[in-house]
């Protein structure tokens, strides 16, 4: 609650119903548990298969599935992807009191970063950088959510956050950016984002082609970083109606005005495009997955 996924889902709920035939009410519902895993499993195994349920899926669910993460009951290839609101990169940041301002600083000094959950991108990214690049991140995992990590930074319990979306920082803590209370150390993306031209990507920091392939795998979910899905078995006509309603909402002047007022980045892609990225991640070559699993210590 109160994070970027939550705020975007509630914004979408306020506007998308106008574009769905019959204009049904959309009721937001938070479903905490294993940082998105419980909700994805619920969608796959329990939710009605009639198009009445949408899920703001956590972006690492496709990669988590591909890595053979425990307790997975879903298959993101079988979900119907309805659309994605932004392709903003993820970033790792430091808190200003640490004195660490660049990724090079973390090559010579320890930086303690907080992470929601234990098998999330906030753990995977710094762990991969430690193994492949030589950074000295110390990861404190198990926080219930991203806001808890933010509070831990303010209290001095940790010196940074293992991952958050750049769009989330802009929307939820613009004053921290303006006052330079956080420093962006590295971005997780397939290429440098226009807002962050001087911040390297994880792929750029990798030293060998094999290492770059692992970093590319970990970065491949950025094009579906804030996507919405419904479950397998939903009738095709309802999937089509939801996809077209999502596309119309992304062009809706009232929706865009509210997003702008909230400093929320909107750079959307269609459900069909998002579906392709999900399938690409889930079908990553076995050799890359084997190396990634070894580096990330995924059992």
C-alpha atoms as a printed R data frame, in Angstrom:
    type eleno elety resid chain resno       x       y       z
1   ATOM     1    CA   UNK     A     1   0.000   0.000   0.000
2   ATOM     2    CA   UNK     A     2   1.176   3.486  -0.921
3   ATOM     3    CA   UNK     A     3   3.897   2.333  -3.315
4   ATOM     4    CA   UNK     A     4   4.126   2.877  -7.054
5   ATOM     5    CA   UNK     A     5   2.263  -0.332  -7.973
6   ATOM     6    CA   UNK     A     6  -0.572   0.654  -5.633
7   ATOM     7    CA   UNK     A     7  -0.792   4.267  -6.800
8   ATOM     8    CA   UNK     A     8  -0.771   3.302 -10.488
9   ATOM     9    CA   UNK     A     9  -3.409   0.603 -10.030
10  ATOM    10    CA   UNK     A    10  -5.700   3.024  -8.215
11  ATOM    11    CA   UNK     A    11  -5.181   5.680 -10.878
12  ATOM    12    CA   UNK     A    12  -6.002   3.143 -13.597
13  ATOM    13    CA   UNK     A    13  -9.096   2.008 -11.676
14  ATOM    14    CA   UNK     A    14 -10.436   5.558 -11.561
15  ATOM    15    CA   UNK     A    15 -10.368   5.928 -15.345
16  ATOM    16    CA   UNK     A    16 -10.340   2.578 -17.157
17  ATOM    17    CA   UNK     A    17 -13.961   1.680 -16.374
18  ATOM    18    CA   UNK     A    18 -15.174   4.418 -18.728
19  ATOM    19    CA   UNK     A    19 -13.628   2.526 -21.627
20  ATOM    20    CA   UNK     A    20 -14.921  -0.969 -20.759
21  ATOM    21    CA   UNK     A    21 -18.297  -1.945 -22.256
22  ATOM    22    CA   UNK     A    22 -20.948  -1.439 -19.590
23  ATOM    23    CA   UNK     A    23 -18.602   0.775 -17.521
24  ATOM    24    CA   UNK     A    24 -18.275  -1.652 -14.577
25  ATOM    25    CA   UNK     A    25 -16.902  -0.401 -11.282
26  ATOM    26    CA   UNK     A    26 -13.237  -1.278 -10.652
27  ATOM    27    CA   UNK     A    27 -12.493  -1.935  -6.979
28  ATOM    28    CA   UNK     A    28  -8.795  -1.843  -5.979
29  ATOM    29    CA   UNK     A    29  -7.720  -4.535  -3.507
30  ATOM    30    CA   UNK     A    30  -4.307  -4.901  -1.926
31  ATOM    31    CA   UNK     A    31  -3.081  -8.487  -1.538
32  ATOM    32    CA   UNK     A    32   0.149  -8.525   0.493
33  ATOM    33    CA   UNK     A    33   2.174 -11.717   0.667
34  ATOM    34    CA   UNK     A    34   5.640 -12.765  -0.523
35  ATOM    35    CA   UNK     A    35   6.036  -9.460  -2.418
36  ATOM    36    CA   UNK     A    36   3.649 -10.327  -5.248
37  ATOM    37    CA   UNK     A    37   3.997 -14.104  -5.332
38  ATOM    38    CA   UNK     A    38   0.835 -14.760  -3.345
39  ATOM    39    CA   UNK     A    39  -1.235 -12.508  -5.603
40  ATOM    40    CA   UNK     A    40   0.126 -14.078  -8.804
41  ATOM    41    CA   UNK     A    41  -0.597 -17.568  -7.454
42  ATOM    42    CA   UNK     A    42  -4.108 -16.508  -6.419
43  ATOM    43    CA   UNK     A    43  -4.784 -15.160  -9.897
44  ATOM    44    CA   UNK     A    44  -3.620 -18.427 -11.473
45  ATOM    45    CA   UNK     A    45  -5.440 -20.829  -9.152
46  ATOM    46    CA   UNK     A    46  -8.408 -19.123  -7.471
47  ATOM    47    CA   UNK     A    47  -9.601 -15.982  -9.275
48  ATOM    48    CA   UNK     A    48 -12.659 -16.103 -11.579
49  ATOM    49    CA   UNK     A    49 -11.708 -16.773 -15.202
50  ATOM    50    CA   UNK     A    50 -14.112 -14.302 -16.726
51  ATOM    51    CA   UNK     A    51 -12.164 -11.070 -17.123
52  ATOM    52    CA   UNK     A    52 -13.469  -9.521 -13.891
53  ATOM    53    CA   UNK     A    53 -10.053  -9.632 -12.205
54  ATOM    54    CA   UNK     A    54  -6.972  -7.641 -13.170
55  ATOM    55    CA   UNK     A    55  -3.637  -7.997 -11.401
56  ATOM    56    CA   UNK     A    56  -0.874  -5.385 -11.184
57  ATOM    57    CA   UNK     A    57   1.824  -8.020 -11.540
58  ATOM    58    CA   UNK     A    58   5.246  -7.497  -9.964
59  ATOM    59    CA   UNK     A    59   7.742  -7.100 -12.764
60  ATOM    60    CA   UNK     A    60  10.118  -9.866 -11.649
61  ATOM    61    CA   UNK     A    61   7.481 -12.627 -11.702
62  ATOM    62    CA   UNK     A    62   8.504 -13.835 -15.188
63  ATOM    63    CA   UNK     A    63  12.177 -13.977 -14.209
64  ATOM    64    CA   UNK     A    64  11.368 -15.605 -10.866
65  ATOM    65    CA   UNK     A    65   9.448 -18.307 -12.712
66  ATOM    66    CA   UNK     A    66  12.257 -18.808 -15.251
67  ATOM    67    CA   UNK     A    67  14.785 -19.191 -12.413
68  ATOM    68    CA   UNK     A    68  12.692 -21.960 -10.876
69  ATOM    69    CA   UNK     A    69  11.826 -19.982  -7.772
70  ATOM    70    CA   UNK     A    70  10.017 -21.944  -5.060
71  ATOM    71    CA   UNK     A    71   6.234 -21.824  -4.505
72  ATOM    72    CA   UNK     A    72   5.434 -20.764  -8.096
73  ATOM    73    CA   UNK     A    73   1.924 -21.889  -9.057
74  ATOM    74    CA   UNK     A    74   1.522 -19.513 -12.007
75  ATOM    75    CA   UNK     A    75   2.882 -19.368 -15.540
76  ATOM    76    CA   UNK     A    76   3.202 -15.822 -16.850
77  ATOM    77    CA   UNK     A    77   3.034 -17.189 -20.411
78  ATOM    78    CA   UNK     A    78  -0.523 -18.328 -19.702
79  ATOM    79    CA   UNK     A    79  -1.674 -15.031 -18.250
80  ATOM    80    CA   UNK     A    80  -3.280 -12.627 -20.694
81  ATOM    81    CA   UNK     A    81  -1.295  -9.399 -20.573
82  ATOM    82    CA   UNK     A    82  -3.606  -6.392 -20.805
83  ATOM    83    CA   UNK     A    83  -1.063  -3.577 -21.034
84  ATOM    84    CA   UNK     A    84   1.895  -1.881 -19.399
85  ATOM    85    CA   UNK     A    85   2.009   1.714 -18.136
86  ATOM    86    CA   UNK     A    86   5.739   2.455 -18.259
87  ATOM    87    CA   UNK     A    87   9.135   1.138 -19.331
88  ATOM    88    CA   UNK     A    88  10.989   3.192 -16.738
89  ATOM    89    CA   UNK     A    89  14.196   1.532 -15.499
90  ATOM    90    CA   UNK     A    90  14.795   0.167 -12.039
91  ATOM    91    CA   UNK     A    91  17.589   1.794 -10.072
92  ATOM    92    CA   UNK     A    92  19.754   1.121  -7.041
93  ATOM    93    CA   UNK     A    93  20.267   4.134  -4.813
94  ATOM    94    CA   UNK     A    94  22.261   5.268  -1.809
95  ATOM    95    CA   UNK     A    95  21.081   7.538   1.006
96  ATOM    96    CA   UNK     A    96  22.877  10.884   1.218
97  ATOM    97    CA   UNK     A    97  24.344  10.341   4.687
98  ATOM    98    CA   UNK     A    98  26.479   7.409   3.458
99  ATOM    99    CA   UNK     A    99  28.708   9.635   1.340
100 ATOM   100    CA   UNK     A   100  28.383   7.115  -1.523
101 ATOM   101    CA   UNK     A   101  27.392   8.856  -4.745
102 ATOM   102    CA   UNK     A   102  28.473   6.547  -7.593
103 ATOM   103    CA   UNK     A   103  28.675   2.824  -8.312
104 ATOM   104    CA   UNK     A   104  32.469   3.173  -8.309
105 ATOM   105    CA   UNK     A   105  32.252   4.149  -4.630
106 ATOM   106    CA   UNK     A   106  30.617   0.767  -3.917
107 ATOM   107    CA   UNK     A   107  33.650  -0.961  -5.452
108 ATOM   108    CA   UNK     A   108  35.783   0.228  -2.522
109 ATOM   109    CA   UNK     A   109  33.269   0.667   0.325
110 ATOM   110    CA   UNK     A   110  30.471  -1.434   1.780
111 ATOM   111    CA   UNK     A   111  26.913  -0.210   1.243
112 ATOM   112    CA   UNK     A   112  24.065  -1.803   3.160
113 ATOM   113    CA   UNK     A   113  20.899  -1.897   1.037
114 ATOM   114    CA   UNK     A   114  17.425  -2.928   2.124
115 ATOM   115    CA   UNK     A   115  15.237  -5.283   0.090
116 ATOM   116    CA   UNK     A   116  11.554  -6.193   0.253
117 ATOM   117    CA   UNK     A   117  11.174  -9.972   0.436
118 ATOM   118    CA   UNK     A   118  13.986 -12.449  -0.067
119 ATOM   119    CA   UNK     A   119  13.716 -13.381  -3.763
120 ATOM   120    CA   UNK     A   120  13.016 -10.058  -5.445
121 ATOM   121    CA   UNK     A   121  14.864  -7.757  -7.800
122 ATOM   122    CA   UNK     A   122  16.059  -5.782  -4.768
123 ATOM   123    CA   UNK     A   123  18.077  -8.865  -3.818
124 ATOM   124    CA   UNK     A   124  18.969 -10.108  -7.293
125 ATOM   125    CA   UNK     A   125  20.439  -6.861  -8.659
126 ATOM   126    CA   UNK     A   126  22.981  -6.090  -5.907
127 ATOM   127    CA   UNK     A   127  23.880  -9.790  -5.608
128 ATOM   128    CA   UNK     A   128  24.600 -10.019  -9.351
129 ATOM   129    CA   UNK     A   129  26.683  -6.845  -9.212
130 ATOM   130    CA   UNK     A   130  28.681  -8.231  -6.293
131 ATOM   131    CA   UNK     A   131  29.408 -11.476  -8.138
132 ATOM   132    CA   UNK     A   132  30.038 -10.135 -11.628
133 ATOM   133    CA   UNK     A   133  31.286  -6.580 -11.150
134 ATOM   134    CA   UNK     A   134  32.928  -6.568  -7.734
135 ATOM   135    CA   UNK     A   135  30.667  -4.238  -5.807
136 ATOM   136    CA   UNK     A   136  30.394  -4.484  -2.023
137 ATOM   137    CA   UNK     A   137  26.663  -4.378  -1.396
138 ATOM   138    CA   UNK     A   138  25.505  -5.856   1.908
139 ATOM   139    CA   UNK     A   139  21.886  -6.940   1.481
140 ATOM   140    CA   UNK     A   140  19.346  -6.811   4.295
141 ATOM   141    CA   UNK     A   141  16.280  -8.618   2.955
142 ATOM   142    CA   UNK     A   142  12.844  -9.487   4.310
143 ATOM   143    CA   UNK     A   143  11.219  -6.069   4.561
144 ATOM   144    CA   UNK     A   144   7.432  -6.277   3.979
145 ATOM   145    CA   UNK     A   145   7.494  -3.677   1.214
146 ATOM   146    CA   UNK     A   146   9.354  -0.815  -0.424
147 ATOM   147    CA   UNK     A   147   7.989   1.854   1.898
148 ATOM   148    CA   UNK     A   148   9.457  -0.060   4.839
149 ATOM   149    CA   UNK     A   149  12.888   0.117   3.182
150 ATOM   150    CA   UNK     A   150  12.432   3.855   2.638
151 ATOM   151    CA   UNK     A   151  11.710   4.322   6.339
152 ATOM   152    CA   UNK     A   152  14.761   2.214   7.179
153 ATOM   153    CA   UNK     A   153  16.912   4.543   5.056
154 ATOM   154    CA   UNK     A   154  15.567   7.600   6.870
155 ATOM   155    CA   UNK     A   155  16.262   5.967  10.231
156 ATOM   156    CA   UNK     A   156  19.787   4.990   9.242
157 ATOM   157    CA   UNK     A   157  19.117   1.245   9.461
158 ATOM   158    CA   UNK     A   158  20.261   0.791   5.848
159 ATOM   159    CA   UNK     A   159  22.240   3.004   3.483
160 ATOM   160    CA   UNK     A   160  20.235   2.429   0.312
161 ATOM   161    CA   UNK     A   161  17.570   0.420  -1.464
162 ATOM   162    CA   UNK     A   162  18.354  -2.629  -3.593
163 ATOM   163    CA   UNK     A   163  15.837  -1.666  -6.250
164 ATOM   164    CA   UNK     A   164  13.035   0.757  -7.002
165 ATOM   165    CA   UNK     A   165  11.677   2.078 -10.253
166 ATOM   166    CA   UNK     A   166  12.897   5.477 -11.370
167 ATOM   167    CA   UNK     A   167   9.264   6.456 -12.031
168 ATOM   168    CA   UNK     A   168   8.381   5.549  -8.467
169 ATOM   169    CA   UNK     A   169  11.053   7.833  -7.031
170 ATOM   170    CA   UNK     A   170   9.806  10.684  -9.223
171 ATOM   171    CA   UNK     A   171   6.175  10.123  -8.219
172 ATOM   172    CA   UNK     A   172   6.475   9.302  -4.523
173 ATOM   173    CA   UNK     A   173   9.572  11.201  -3.363
174 ATOM   174    CA   UNK     A   174  10.344  14.039  -5.797
175 ATOM   175    CA   UNK     A   175  11.635  16.122  -2.888
176 ATOM   176    CA   UNK     A   176  14.319  13.526  -2.155
177 ATOM   177    CA   UNK     A   177  15.557  13.882  -5.722
178 ATOM   178    CA   UNK     A   178  15.399  17.684  -5.622
179 ATOM   179    CA   UNK     A   179  17.235  17.827  -2.284
180 ATOM   180    CA   UNK     A   180  19.737  15.108  -3.318
181 ATOM   181    CA   UNK     A   181  18.815  12.895  -0.404
182 ATOM   182    CA   UNK     A   182  19.253   9.866  -2.656
183 ATOM   183    CA   UNK     A   183  21.898   9.169  -5.280
184 ATOM   184    CA   UNK     A   184  21.181   6.874  -8.227
185 ATOM   185    CA   UNK     A   185  24.121   4.483  -8.566
186 ATOM   186    CA   UNK     A   186  23.123   2.178 -11.418
187 ATOM   187    CA   UNK     A   187  20.112   1.656 -13.661
188 ATOM   188    CA   UNK     A   188  18.659  -1.675 -14.681
189 ATOM   189    CA   UNK     A   189  17.610  -1.333 -18.303
190 ATOM   190    CA   UNK     A   190  18.494  -2.543 -21.769
191 ATOM   191    CA   UNK     A   191  19.789   0.958 -22.553
192 ATOM   192    CA   UNK     A   192  20.329   4.202 -20.633
193 ATOM   193    CA   UNK     A   193  17.122   6.066 -19.886
194 ATOM   194    CA   UNK     A   194  16.978   9.688 -21.122
195 ATOM   195    CA   UNK     A   195  16.461  10.991 -17.564
196 ATOM   196    CA   UNK     A   196  19.655   9.242 -16.392
197 ATOM   197    CA   UNK     A   197  22.239   9.762 -19.141
198 ATOM   198    CA   UNK     A   198  25.226   9.622 -16.775
199 ATOM   199    CA   UNK     A   199  24.154   6.553 -14.793
200 ATOM   200    CA   UNK     A   200  25.539   3.242 -16.132
201 ATOM   201    CA   UNK     A   201  23.393   0.176 -16.756
202 ATOM   202    CA   UNK     A   202  24.200  -3.184 -15.171
203 ATOM   203    CA   UNK     A   203  24.866  -4.576 -18.638
204 ATOM   204    CA   UNK     A   204  27.519  -1.924 -19.288
205 ATOM   205    CA   UNK     A   205  29.289  -2.811 -16.045
206 ATOM   206    CA   UNK     A   206  29.575  -6.521 -16.907
207 ATOM   207    CA   UNK     A   207  33.056  -7.614 -17.976
208 ATOM   208    CA   UNK     A   208  32.428 -10.607 -20.281
209 ATOM   209    CA   UNK     A   209  29.822 -11.568 -22.853
210 ATOM   210    CA   UNK     A   210  28.543 -14.333 -20.566
211 ATOM   211    CA   UNK     A   211  28.171 -11.862 -17.732
212 ATOM   212    CA   UNK     A   212  26.400  -9.407 -20.032
213 ATOM   213    CA   UNK     A   213  23.920 -12.156 -21.001
214 ATOM   214    CA   UNK     A   214  23.060 -12.665 -17.324
215 ATOM   215    CA   UNK     A   215  22.663  -8.926 -16.770
216 ATOM   216    CA   UNK     A   216  20.503  -8.670 -19.898
217 ATOM   217    CA   UNK     A   217  18.262 -11.453 -18.542
218 ATOM   218    CA   UNK     A   218  17.879  -9.576 -15.254
219 ATOM   219    CA   UNK     A   219  17.092  -6.373 -17.177
220 ATOM   220    CA   UNK     A   220  14.653  -7.887 -19.672
221 ATOM   221    CA   UNK     A   221  11.539  -7.237 -17.596
222 ATOM   222    CA   UNK     A   222  11.934  -3.448 -17.702
223 ATOM   223    CA   UNK     A   223   9.565  -3.158 -20.717
224 ATOM   224    CA   UNK     A   224   6.871  -4.760 -18.509
225 ATOM   225    CA   UNK     A   225   7.755  -2.972 -15.282
226 ATOM   226    CA   UNK     A   226   4.196  -1.858 -14.436
227 ATOM   227    CA   UNK     A   227   1.919  -4.237 -16.306
228 ATOM   228    CA   UNK     A   228  -1.582  -5.640 -15.785
229 ATOM   229    CA   UNK     A   229  -2.697  -9.199 -16.463
230 ATOM   230    CA   UNK     A   230  -5.751 -11.405 -16.220
231 ATOM   231    CA   UNK     A   231  -5.825 -15.167 -15.979
232 ATOM   232    CA   UNK     A   232  -5.854 -18.073 -18.389
233 ATOM   233    CA   UNK     A   233  -9.313 -19.168 -19.445
234 ATOM   234    CA   UNK     A   234 -10.685 -15.655 -19.795
235 ATOM   235    CA   UNK     A   235 -12.858 -15.555 -22.957
236 ATOM   236    CA   UNK     A   236 -11.018 -14.007 -25.943
237 ATOM   237    CA   UNK     A   237 -13.645 -11.302 -26.471
238 ATOM   238    CA   UNK     A   238 -13.214 -10.110 -22.886
239 ATOM   239    CA   UNK     A   239  -9.433 -10.122 -23.178
240 ATOM   240    CA   UNK     A   240  -9.760  -8.001 -26.323
241 ATOM   241    CA   UNK     A   241 -12.185  -5.624 -24.605
242 ATOM   242    CA   UNK     A   242  -9.839  -5.165 -21.636
243 ATOM   243    CA   UNK     A   243  -6.822  -4.590 -23.873
244 ATOM   244    CA   UNK     A   244  -8.578  -1.980 -25.965
245 ATOM   245    CA   UNK     A   245  -9.959  -0.303 -22.828
246 ATOM   246    CA   UNK     A   246  -6.431  -0.126 -21.420
247 ATOM   247    CA   UNK     A   247  -5.105   1.372 -24.668
248 ATOM   248    CA   UNK     A   248  -7.883   3.984 -24.655
249 ATOM   249    CA   UNK     A   249  -7.170   4.855 -21.031
250 ATOM   250    CA   UNK     A   250  -3.517   5.505 -21.837
251 ATOM   251    CA   UNK     A   251  -4.723   8.245 -24.230
252 ATOM   252    CA   UNK     A   252  -7.523   9.564 -22.013
253 ATOM   253    CA   UNK     A   253  -6.933  13.296 -21.272
254 ATOM   254    CA   UNK     A   254  -8.340  13.011 -17.736
255 ATOM   255    CA   UNK     A   255  -6.111  10.040 -16.946
256 ATOM   256    CA   UNK     A   256  -3.025  11.730 -18.371
257 ATOM   257    CA   UNK     A   257  -3.766  14.976 -16.509
258 ATOM   258    CA   UNK     A   258  -4.029  13.168 -13.179
259 ATOM   259    CA   UNK     A   259  -0.861  11.185 -13.895
260 ATOM   260    CA   UNK     A   260   1.017  14.393 -14.698
261 ATOM   261    CA   UNK     A   261  -0.238  16.034 -11.519
262 ATOM   262    CA   UNK     A   262   1.158  13.085  -9.565
263 ATOM   263    CA   UNK     A   263   4.526  13.181 -11.391
264 ATOM   264    CA   UNK     A   264   3.737   9.692 -12.687
265 ATOM   265    CA   UNK     A   265   5.617   8.627 -15.802
266 ATOM   266    CA   UNK     A   266   3.370   7.150 -18.508
267 ATOM   267    CA   UNK     A   267   5.145   5.438 -21.417
268 ATOM   268    CA   UNK     A   268   2.739   2.609 -22.233
269 ATOM   269    CA   UNK     A   269   2.835  -0.536 -24.327
270 ATOM   270    CA   UNK     A   270  -0.018  -2.756 -25.445
271 ATOM   271    CA   UNK     A   271  -0.994  -6.094 -23.990
272 ATOM   272    CA   UNK     A   272   0.195  -7.844 -27.113
273 ATOM   273    CA   UNK     A   273   3.647  -6.242 -26.776
274 ATOM   274    CA   UNK     A   274   3.857  -7.058 -23.070
275 ATOM   275    CA   UNK     A   275   2.897 -10.685 -23.787
276 ATOM   276    CA   UNK     A   276   5.915 -11.057 -26.082
277 ATOM   277    CA   UNK     A   277   8.359  -9.766 -23.455
278 ATOM   278    CA   UNK     A   278   6.933 -12.092 -20.819
279 ATOM   279    CA   UNK     A   279   7.322 -15.090 -23.139
280 ATOM   280    CA   UNK     A   280  10.873 -14.048 -24.039
281 ATOM   281    CA   UNK     A   281  11.904 -13.958 -20.368
282 ATOM   282    CA   UNK     A   282  10.213 -17.258 -19.518
283 ATOM   283    CA   UNK     A   283  11.926 -18.884 -22.517
284 ATOM   284    CA   UNK     A   284  15.449 -17.646 -21.725
285 ATOM   285    CA   UNK     A   285  18.148 -20.111 -22.965
286 ATOM   286    CA   UNK     A   286  18.979 -22.773 -20.343
287 ATOM   287    CA   UNK     A   287  22.700 -21.906 -20.280
288 ATOM   288    CA   UNK     A   288  21.951 -18.315 -19.251
289 ATOM   289    CA   UNK     A   289  19.451 -19.472 -16.612
290 ATOM   290    CA   UNK     A   290  21.902 -21.989 -15.171
291 ATOM   291    CA   UNK     A   291  24.575 -19.314 -14.751
292 ATOM   292    CA   UNK     A   292  22.073 -16.807 -13.339
293 ATOM   293    CA   UNK     A   293  20.769 -19.356 -10.819
294 ATOM   294    CA   UNK     A   294  24.313 -20.131  -9.666
295 ATOM   295    CA   UNK     A   295  25.159 -16.452  -9.245
296 ATOM   296    CA   UNK     A   296  21.909 -15.613  -7.463
297 ATOM   297    CA   UNK     A   297  21.950 -18.834  -5.419
298 ATOM   298    CA   UNK     A   298  18.392 -19.727  -6.428
299 ATOM   299    CA   UNK     A   299  17.548 -23.197  -5.088
